[in-house]
Amino acid sequence: MRDVVAGRPVAALLCLDVLEHVPDPAAVLRALTEALGSQQDVELVVSIPNVGHVDLARQLLCGSWNMTDTGLLDRTHLRFFTDRTLTELMGSAGWYEGAREDFPLAESDQHLPQHPAFGTETNLGALIDVVRSRVDEYGTVNQFVRRYHRGAPRQAETTATAHKFLSVVVRTTGTRKQTLTEVLCCLAAQTDLDFEIVLVVHDLSKKDDVRRLVDEFESNLSQRVRVIGCDGGGRGRPANLGLREATGDYVVFLDDDDLVTANWVEAIHRGARAHPGMVVRGWAAEQNRRWASRDELADHAASGPLLPTYTTAFDLVGHIRQNRTPFHCFAFPRALVSLGFSFDETLTVCEDWHFLIRAASVCGVHDTGKLTSIYNRWSKNSSSHSVDSDEWNVMRSFIHVALDEQPLLLPPGSVRQLDKTLADREEDQRTIGALQAELAAVRAELNALVQVSNNAHAAIGELRDSASWKASAPLRAAGRTGRKLVNRLRER
């Protein structure tokens, strides 16, 4: 390069279909940088095949990795790149992206048009598309074509933080100090301390107040808490912010008005160890609570007994109909974030239900069978009271439409469950059909009786209107009088 340049200024370097053919692309980039010397206003254009193309994912799922003479798996390729690994490589060598014009190709040279894994309308093909498209937008990019400018090489981050198994994301508006204090007390009493707390305050003006409340606790708890401010948006925005800030292997949400037992984290941890990668679900009791009046000592109190409302095994099919799992009752692998999972911020309610259905379909669900929390149902000032039933129904319909746009995986045992449900439905339909036939027969008989009655009334009416009936009126009157006299004589 130095000989070619011969001291002249360089406007741009073109590195088209080169880096994937060398054993050490980073060394090549460093050599280019050294050859340029002190020149800073140089642009580098690269073109590199995308090994993250969805067709290669389909091939691998079918057990194939077929090298070819040209294309994505050109047999002369020594290195393979995705969008992320390309960006990391360029940054480590001091090259930073300034523009891109990637080349899309929905059907690459690895595409098999008649195979169900490659079909856009087959269930398998659609499922692969859904999974791949959630991760990033490069699933159908065949070739990365990008322009870079010079800068200082990016140093790899070496700062390590204490890794925790579980991230507990607590959403709060900062207006319910006592209930938030109770939640933090529950977390301070956990028997398993392998967790962090991401406390998202959905009101920036209350962030400092919440931080001061946290600092009132001993360091065993307060040092676990990161207070994050969130402004604007609905219920989904602080949930997504907490999800992005979470660093644990698993994530669980806990709102600031529900309570958990001391073994809550321990039960989640045991479930995740025994069933890695699955959603871990606990059980909850339900309790009605009321906000107290000003003259009462506490600001809230129980207004009913503990009820075992949420103490049944998870049923994905049943959950599609109605949510039966409070938000704090399920923990999920944080790896779902890398699969593009997030909360739908357009939903005003039910964002947890929508997330659970999708997570359960991908991960499956392990029920711990342990009652480890209390779901508080408030008399007022809660989402169930602040949102009217029409809005709940609208959000529920939106969720069903969204779920219907993609295939869902059903867990083992679903076939028998669906078979029983359909059998029960058929039996109900037969029973309803028999009752409807019986009702129709009764109605026909009633209609016949009504017709007879109507005919009799009509005949009586005609008789009363006839001349003979009117002429015989005195005789009928005399007859009635005579019968009365006879009855009186009998009585004597």
MARMAR-211427 format. One line per 3 residues: number of its first residue (from 1); their letters; for each residue x, y, z negated of C-alpha. Coordinates in pm, 1 decimal. Layout:
BEGIN
NUM) A) X:Y:Z  ...
END
This chain:
BEGIN
1) MRD) 0.0:0.0:0.0  280.4:237.3:-84.5  441.3:170.5:251.0
4) VVA) 112.4:225.4:436.6  29.7:545.2:250.3  386.3:673.1:289.8
7) GRP) 325.0:966.8:57.1  16.6:1093.1:239.8  -301.5:1183.7:44.4
10) VAA) -563.7:906.6:33.5  -932.2:988.6:77.1  -1077.8:644.7:9.9
13) LLC) -998.5:277.2:-29.4  -1219.7:12.8:131.7  -1213.6:-321.0:-45.9
16) LDV) -1479.4:-510.0:146.8  -1519.5:-881.4:71.8  -1175.9:-899.7:-86.5
19) LEH) -1192.7:-929.4:-465.9  -1382.3:-1258.9:-463.3  -1099.5:-1414.9:-259.1
22) VPD) -811.9:-1342.3:-501.2  -728.2:-1531.1:-822.8  -687.3:-1214.9:-1033.3
25) PAA) -907.8:-924.1:-915.4  -806.3:-708.5:-1213.2  -440.8:-729.8:-1107.2
28) VLR) -535.2:-621.3:-754.6  -724.5:-318.5:-888.7  -432.6:-223.8:-1113.7
31) ALT) -196.9:-248.5:-814.8  -423.5:-18.6:-613.0  -429.7:232.3:-897.0
34) EAL) -50.7:227.4:-926.5  -11.5:271.5:-549.8  -227.5:586.1:-563.1
37) GSQ) -1.7:744.2:-822.9  -134.3:1074.0:-952.7  -412.3:1112.0:-697.1
40) QDV) -742.5:1139.9:-882.7  -991.7:1241.2:-612.9  -987.4:899.6:-445.1
43) ELV) -1295.9:689.1:-389.5  -1302.5:310.2:-382.4  -1578.5:123.4:-192.9
46) VSI) -1626.4:-245.4:-263.7  -1852.2:-511.8:-119.3  -1891.3:-831.6:-325.4
49) PNV) -2138.1:-1124.3:-303.9  -2384.6:-1156.1:-591.9  -2365.0:-1494.3:-763.0
52) GHV) -2669.6:-1389.7:-964.9  -2898.2:-1421.3:-663.6  -3214.3:-1609.3:-758.8
55) DLA) -3156.8:-1867.8:-483.9  -2842.6:-1988.1:-663.6  -3040.4:-2021.1:-985.0
58) RQL) -3291.4:-2236.4:-797.0  -3010.6:-2448.0:-653.8  -2854.0:-2505.4:-996.5
61) LCG) -3188.9:-2600.7:-1147.4  -3211.0:-2864.2:-874.5  -2860.2:-2988.0:-959.1
64) SWN) -2693.3:-2837.1:-651.6  -2389.0:-2613.6:-605.0  -2304.1:-2652.7:-239.1
67) MTD) -2003.9:-2463.4:-107.7  -2041.1:-2348.0:254.2  -1821.9:-2199.7:526.6
70) TGL) -1976.2:-1854.9:477.7  -2228.6:-1684.2:252.9  -2274.6:-1661.0:-121.3
73) LDR) -2081.2:-1982.5:-189.0  -1811.1:-1939.4:74.0  -1561.1:-2216.6:0.8
76) THL) -1275.5:-1962.8:6.1  -1423.5:-1768.6:-288.0  -1209.4:-1792.3:-601.6
79) RFF) -1408.1:-1557.6:-826.6  -1780.8:-1494.0:-864.9  -1954.4:-1176.5:-982.8
82) TDR) -2282.8:-1057.7:-1124.2  -2377.4:-692.6:-1169.1  -2257.1:-699.6:-1530.2
85) TLT) -1924.0:-872.5:-1466.9  -1852.1:-645.0:-1169.7  -1914.7:-333.2:-1380.6
88) ELM) -1693.2:-469.4:-1660.4  -1412.9:-549.2:-1416.2  -1417.4:-207.6:-1252.1
91) GSA) -1435.8:-19.2:-1581.6  -1145.3:-213.3:-1730.4  -935.6:-102.8:-1431.8
94) GWY) -1040.9:262.2:-1457.0  -1297.3:271.3:-1176.6  -1647.5:406.7:-1246.0
97) EGA) -1951.7:379.3:-1025.6  -2063.6:688.9:-837.6  -2310.8:546.4:-587.0
100) RED) -2451.0:219.9:-461.8  -2623.8:83.4:-155.9  -2663.8:-284.8:-237.0
103) FPL) -2776.6:-515.3:41.1  -3099.7:-701.4:-48.8  -3187.4:-1035.7:101.8
106) AES) -3486.1:-1216.4:-47.5  -3394.4:-1540.1:129.7  -3020.0:-1594.2:117.5
109) DQH) -2818.8:-1855.5:303.4  -2884.6:-2083.3:3.1  -3262.1:-2067.9:48.5
112) LPQ) -3457.5:-2391.4:104.5  -3795.5:-2282.5:244.1  -3981.0:-2613.1:196.7
115) HPA) -3866.1:-2679.8:-159.5  -4119.3:-2601.0:-438.2  -3846.7:-2436.4:-648.7
118) FGT) -3803.6:-2177.7:-370.9  -4169.2:-2109.1:-296.4  -4313.1:-1775.2:-401.4
121) ETN) -4660.5:-1924.0:-444.5  -4568.4:-2250.6:-617.4  -4589.1:-2265.1:-996.5
124) LGA) -4222.7:-2359.1:-1031.4  -4104.9:-2093.2:-787.5  -4318.2:-1824.7:-953.4
127) LID) -4186.3:-1920.8:-1297.0  -3824.4:-1891.6:-1179.5  -3905.3:-1554.8:-1023.5
130) VVR) -4058.4:-1430.0:-1348.9  -3759.0:-1536.9:-1558.6  -3501.8:-1396.6:-1314.9
133) SRV) -3680.5:-1065.4:-1251.2  -3706.0:-991.9:-1624.3  -3329.4:-1004.9:-1670.2
136) DEY) -3235.6:-733.4:-1419.5  -3331.2:-601.8:-1077.4  -3054.7:-780.7:-882.5
139) GTV) -3218.1:-1120.2:-832.9  -3263.6:-1061.3:-459.2  -2942.3:-862.5:-401.0
142) NQF) -2716.6:-1055.3:-166.2  -2421.4:-816.6:-162.9  -2311.3:-546.9:-406.4
145) VRR) -2199.6:-241.0:-207.6  -2071.3:30.6:-441.9  -1856.6:339.7:-454.5
148) YHR) -1628.1:421.7:-748.3  -1415.8:712.8:-867.0  -1101.7:706.7:-1081.5
151) GAP) -1092.8:748.4:-1455.5  -920.2:615.8:-1762.6  -938.0:238.7:-1803.9
154) RQA) -1208.6:135.0:-2048.8  -1073.6:-38.4:-2356.3  -1253.4:-345.4:-2482.5
157) ETT) -1444.8:-281.9:-2803.0  -1278.4:-450.7:-3099.0  -1492.9:-317.0:-3383.8
160) ATA) -1662.9:-609.8:-3550.2  -1960.9:-579.0:-3780.3  -2089.6:-829.7:-4032.6
163) HKF) -2322.0:-1053.5:-3836.0  -2654.4:-1148.5:-3990.3  -2887.2:-1432.2:-3898.9
166) LSV) -3208.6:-1228.0:-3916.1  -3305.4:-871.9:-3826.7  -3613.7:-754.4:-4014.4
169) VVR) -3769.7:-463.9:-3824.5  -3999.4:-252.2:-4041.8  -4220.5:7.6:-3874.4
172) TTG) -4342.6:296.0:-4087.4  -4483.7:645.3:-4043.7  -4328.4:744.8:-4376.3
175) TRK) -4664.5:847.7:-4521.6  -4729.2:543.3:-4740.9  -4447.2:555.5:-4994.6
178) QTL) -4592.2:306.4:-5240.2  -4664.2:30.4:-4989.0  -4322.3:79.6:-4826.3
181) TEV) -4161.6:56.5:-5170.0  -4343.8:-271.5:-5230.3  -4220.6:-408.6:-4895.0
184) LCC) -3861.4:-315.0:-4980.3  -3900.6:-477.6:-5322.8  -4014.6:-797.3:-5150.0
187) LAA) -3703.6:-788.8:-4930.3  -3475.8:-716.3:-5224.9  -3604.0:-1033.7:-5395.5
190) QTD) -3526.7:-1272.7:-5106.9  -3354.3:-1599.3:-5193.3  -3170.8:-1595.8:-4857.2
193) LDF) -2976.5:-1271.1:-4806.4  -2855.6:-1340.3:-4452.0  -3054.7:-1053.2:-4300.3
196) EIV) -3041.1:-686.9:-4205.5  -3325.0:-433.0:-4213.8  -3394.7:-197.9:-3924.1
199) LVV) -3635.4:60.1:-4064.8  -3795.1:254.1:-3779.8  -3965.1:576.6:-3889.8
202) HDL) -4231.0:670.8:-3634.8  -4216.0:1037.4:-3734.0  -3884.2:1220.8:-3716.6
205) SKK) -3990.9:1467.0:-3986.0  -4020.5:1179.0:-4236.3  -3685.7:1014.0:-4162.3
208) DDV) -3492.7:1188.1:-4440.9  -3766.6:1113.3:-4694.6  -3755.0:746.0:-4603.6
211) RRL) -3375.2:742.9:-4627.7  -3395.6:891.3:-4978.7  -3648.2:623.9:-5075.8
214) VDE) -3414.1:351.8:-4952.0  -3122.4:502.4:-5143.2  -3317.6:463.1:-5467.6
217) FES) -3265.5:86.7:-5438.7  -2947.0:-84.6:-5550.3  -2676.4:-133.7:-5291.3
220) NLS) -2762.9:-501.9:-5247.0  -3064.1:-380.8:-5048.6  -2985.1:-25.7:-4940.8
223) QRV) -2663.0:-126.1:-4764.0  -2865.1:-363.7:-4547.7  -3095.3:-90.5:-4421.4
226) RVI) -3045.9:119.7:-4111.6  -3302.1:400.7:-4088.0  -3385.1:488.7:-3726.3
229) GCD) -3602.9:780.4:-3618.8  -3860.7:741.2:-3342.6  -4072.1:1019.3:-3196.4
232) GGG) -4376.6:996.9:-2973.1  -4540.7:700.5:-2808.6  -4775.7:442.3:-2951.7
235) RGR) -4719.0:129.7:-3158.7  -4500.9:-33.8:-2892.9  -4233.2:238.6:-2888.4
238) PAN) -4096.7:191.5:-3243.0  -4122.0:-184.7:-3192.2  -3899.8:-163.4:-2882.9
241) LGL) -3658.0:71.1:-3056.2  -3626.0:-171.1:-3345.9  -3579.2:-457.1:-3102.4
244) REA) -3294.5:-274.2:-2927.9  -3125.0:-191.1:-3258.8  -3151.3:-545.1:-3396.1
247) TGD) -2826.5:-747.5:-3408.2  -2939.9:-1073.0:-3570.7  -2979.3:-1407.2:-3398.1
250) YVV) -3350.6:-1390.7:-3481.4  -3587.3:-1095.5:-3514.1  -3901.6:-1061.7:-3723.6
253) FLD) -4130.5:-761.1:-3772.3  -4277.0:-651.1:-4103.6  -4512.8:-355.0:-4122.5
256) DDD) -4499.5:-129.1:-4426.0  -4830.9:-249.1:-4572.8  -4789.8:-628.0:-4588.6
259) LVT) -4617.0:-844.8:-4848.5  -4382.5:-1143.7:-4822.3  -4277.8:-1402.3:-5076.6
262) ANW) -3921.5:-1445.5:-5200.7  -3860.6:-1747.0:-4973.6  -3981.8:-1572.6:-4655.5
265) VEA) -3634.5:-1533.4:-4498.3  -3525.0:-1873.4:-4628.5  -3818.6:-2046.0:-4457.4
268) IHR) -3742.5:-1870.5:-4127.4  -3372.9:-1960.0:-4155.0  -3444.1:-2327.1:-4221.6
271) GAR) -3690.6:-2341.3:-3934.8  -3444.2:-2185.2:-3691.7  -3164.7:-2420.7:-3794.8
274) AHP) -3386.6:-2724.8:-3752.6  -3547.4:-2602.6:-3428.4  -3300.2:-2361.6:-3261.8
277) GMV) -3437.7:-2138.4:-2988.8  -3800.3:-2185.4:-3090.9  -4033.9:-1924.4:-3234.4
280) VRG) -4052.7:-1989.7:-3609.8  -4398.6:-1933.7:-3754.2  -4504.0:-1909.8:-4116.7
283) WAA) -4847.2:-1899.7:-4274.5  -5020.7:-1613.0:-4449.7  -5303.0:-1554.0:-4692.5
286) EQN) -5540.2:-1265.9:-4630.3  -5654.2:-1018.5:-4890.5  -5892.7:-725.4:-4870.0
289) RRW) -5750.2:-411.6:-5025.6  -5886.4:-66.1:-5085.3  -5729.9:274.3:-5125.9
292) ASR) -5790.7:404.1:-5475.9  -5944.9:734.1:-5575.2  -5731.5:1015.8:-5712.5
295) DEL) -5814.0:943.4:-6076.2  -5681.1:583.5:-6056.9  -5326.8:498.8:-6157.0
298) ADH) -5231.5:299.0:-5845.4  -5302.4:427.2:-5497.9  -5440.4:91.0:-5379.9
301) AAS) -5581.0:-228.0:-5526.0  -5709.2:-570.3:-5423.3  -6080.8:-580.2:-5353.3
304) GPL) -6118.2:-952.9:-5297.8  -5953.4:-1292.5:-5348.4  -5664.9:-1438.4:-5150.2
307) LPT) -5805.7:-1635.3:-4857.7  -5616.3:-1903.3:-4657.7  -5709.8:-1738.0:-4328.3
310) YTT) -5382.2:-1793.8:-4143.0  -5284.1:-2142.8:-4260.8  -5335.5:-2356.2:-3951.9
313) AFD) -5088.7:-2495.6:-3700.2  -5011.9:-2286.0:-3395.0  -5233.4:-2340.3:-3092.6
316) LVG) -5122.2:-2160.7:-2776.0  -5448.2:-2224.9:-2591.2  -5648.0:-2099.4:-2888.6
319) HIR) -5424.3:-1793.8:-2919.6  -5498.8:-1696.1:-2562.0  -5857.6:-1659.2:-2677.6
322) QNR) -5783.1:-1480.3:-3004.9  -5473.2:-1389.3:-3204.4  -5442.3:-1595.6:-3521.6
325) TPF) -5090.9:-1496.6:-3626.9  -5010.4:-1170.6:-3811.4  -4705.8:-983.6:-3684.1
328) HCF) -4484.6:-1072.2:-3981.1  -4563.3:-1445.4:-3947.7  -4345.1:-1519.7:-3645.8
331) AFP) -3971.1:-1476.9:-3585.4  -3818.1:-1517.6:-3240.9  -3467.2:-1549.4:-3090.3
334) RAL) -3317.1:-1211.6:-3005.1  -3195.1:-1377.8:-2683.6  -3542.7:-1308.0:-2546.0
337) VSL) -3427.2:-948.2:-2502.6  -3167.4:-1068.0:-2250.0  -3455.8:-1233.7:-2066.0
340) GFS) -3626.4:-897.5:-2030.3  -3875.4:-932.3:-2316.4  -4010.8:-612.5:-2470.0
343) FDE) -4334.6:-473.0:-2608.5  -4581.5:-319.0:-2364.9  -4592.9:47.2:-2465.6
346) TLT) -4912.4:109.2:-2268.2  -5105.1:-99.8:-2522.8  -5253.8:97.3:-2812.4
349) VCE) -5313.4:-223.8:-3012.2  -5246.1:-598.3:-2971.9  -4885.2:-542.2:-2863.5
352) DWH) -4773.6:-816.1:-3105.3  -5030.3:-1062.9:-2970.4  -4915.6:-1003.8:-2610.6
355) FLI) -4550.5:-1053.3:-2711.7  -4628.2:-1370.5:-2909.4  -4812.4:-1541.3:-2623.3
358) RAA) -4522.7:-1482.0:-2382.9  -4257.7:-1580.1:-2638.4  -4446.4:-1894.5:-2739.1
361) SVC) -4482.2:-1998.2:-2375.4  -4106.0:-1972.8:-2319.5  -3972.7:-2089.8:-2657.3
364) GVH) -4238.7:-2310.7:-2805.6  -4340.2:-2268.4:-3169.8  -4227.2:-2442.0:-3487.1
367) DTG) -4468.0:-2411.8:-3778.7  -4292.1:-2408.6:-4115.3  -4616.5:-2506.3:-4286.6
370) KLT) -4529.2:-2269.9:-4571.7  -4746.6:-1985.2:-4694.7  -4489.2:-1708.1:-4726.4
373) SIY) -4680.2:-1381.8:-4689.6  -4994.8:-1182.7:-4755.2  -5173.0:-1003.7:-4475.9
376) NRW) -5351.8:-702.7:-4624.8  -5677.8:-598.1:-4463.2  -5741.4:-239.8:-4562.0
379) SKN) -6076.6:-74.0:-4615.2  -5963.3:228.1:-4412.2  -5657.9:403.3:-4267.7
382) SSS) -5543.9:96.9:-4076.2  -5526.6:17.1:-3704.9  -5836.4:-202.9:-3728.4
385) HSV) -6035.3:97.8:-3848.4  -5869.0:374.1:-3647.1  -5938.8:199.5:-3314.6
388) DSD) -6297.6:130.0:-3213.2  -6414.3:-208.1:-3086.2  -6440.5:-89.0:-2725.9
391) EWN) -6071.1:-2.8:-2718.7  -5979.3:-339.7:-2870.3  -6179.2:-511.8:-2597.6
394) VMR) -6015.5:-302.2:-2325.9  -5664.2:-382.5:-2454.9  -5756.3:-749.9:-2478.9
397) SFI) -5869.5:-744.3:-2115.0  -5545.6:-571.3:-2009.2  -5344.2:-844.4:-2180.3
400) HVA) -5538.8:-1121.6:-2009.8  -5485.2:-954.6:-1671.2  -5110.4:-924.8:-1741.1
403) LDE) -5085.5:-1288.3:-1852.7  -5277.1:-1399.9:-1543.8  -5015.0:-1244.7:-1316.8
406) QPL) -4756.8:-1508.2:-1405.1  -4743.8:-1880.0:-1487.8  -4745.3:-1987.8:-1852.2
409) LLP) -4568.0:-2293.9:-1988.4  -4786.7:-2511.1:-2211.6  -4624.4:-2704.3:-2498.9
412) PGS) -4636.3:-3083.5:-2536.1  -4974.8:-3201.2:-2659.6  -5165.2:-2939.7:-2460.2
415) VRQ) -5307.7:-3194.4:-2215.6  -5484.0:-3391.5:-2488.5  -5596.6:-3071.3:-2653.8
418) LDK) -5737.2:-2936.8:-2327.6  -5897.1:-3274.3:-2255.0  -6071.6:-3269.4:-2593.6
421) TLA) -6177.3:-2908.3:-2546.2  -6321.3:-2984.3:-2203.8  -6490.2:-3300.4:-2334.9
424) DRE) -6648.2:-3099.6:-2617.3  -6757.7:-2841.4:-2365.2  -6914.0:-3106.8:-2140.6
427) EDQ) -7097.6:-3255.3:-2440.2  -7218.7:-2909.0:-2538.7  -7337.4:-2851.7:-2181.9
430) RTI) -7524.8:-3183.2:-2183.0  -7686.0:-3093.5:-2513.6  -7776.5:-2748.4:-2387.3
433) GAL) -7913.3:-2901.4:-2065.6  -8132.5:-3145.2:-2261.9  -8258.4:-2866.0:-2488.0
436) QAE) -8329.1:-2647.8:-2186.9  -8526.1:-2932.4:-2021.1  -8720.6:-2989.7:-2342.5
439) LAA) -8789.9:-2618.8:-2371.7  -8909.4:-2609.7:-2008.8  -9149.6:-2899.5:-2077.3
442) VRA) -9286.2:-2726.6:-2386.9  -9325.8:-2405.1:-2192.6  -9511.3:-2593.0:-1912.6
445) ELN) -9744.0:-2754.1:-2166.7  -9800.2:-2419.7:-2336.4  -9873.4:-2257.9:-2001.1
448) ALV) -10132.3:-2531.9:-1929.5  -10297.6:-2473.5:-2267.6  -10296.6:-2101.4:-2207.5
451) QVS) -10465.4:-2160.3:-1871.1  -10735.0:-2380.0:-2032.6  -10789.8:-2117.7:-2298.7
454) NNA) -10814.0:-1844.4:-2039.1  -11066.6:-2049.0:-1838.3  -11278.5:-2111.1:-2149.6
457) HAA) -11275.5:-1743.2:-2240.5  -11373.6:-1657.0:-1885.4  -11666.8:-1905.2:-1892.6
460) IGE) -11785.5:-1772.1:-2227.1  -11765.8:-1419.6:-2089.8  -11971.7:-1515.1:-1787.0
463) LRD) -12230.7:-1687.6:-2006.6  -12266.3:-1387.3:-2232.3  -12316.9:-1159.5:-1935.2
466) SAS) -12589.3:-1381.7:-1780.6  -12964.0:-1286.0:-1790.0  -13066.5:-1618.2:-1950.2
469) WKA) -12820.5:-1561.7:-2236.6  -12962.1:-1219.5:-2299.5  -13328.8:-1343.8:-2274.7
472) SAP) -13267.0:-1620.3:-2527.4  -13112.1:-1385.9:-2781.9  -13434.2:-1373.3:-3002.1
475) LRA) -13453.0:-1752.7:-3008.5  -13085.7:-1781.4:-3114.7  -13148.5:-1524.4:-3388.3
478) AGR) -13454.0:-1719.2:-3512.5  -13252.5:-2037.8:-3507.1  -12979.9:-1883.5:-3720.3
481) TGR) -13242.8:-1756.0:-3968.8  -13407.4:-2099.6:-3986.9  -13075.3:-2272.7:-4052.6
484) KLV) -13004.3:-2033.0:-4338.3  -13349.7:-2108.3:-4497.9  -13292.8:-2483.5:-4467.3
487) NRL) -12948.6:-2448.4:-4630.4  -13094.9:-2254.4:-4922.0  -13368.6:-2515.2:-4977.9
490) RER) -13103.4:-2789.7:-4981.7  -12902.8:-2597.2:-5235.1  -13207.7:-2580.3:-5467.3
END
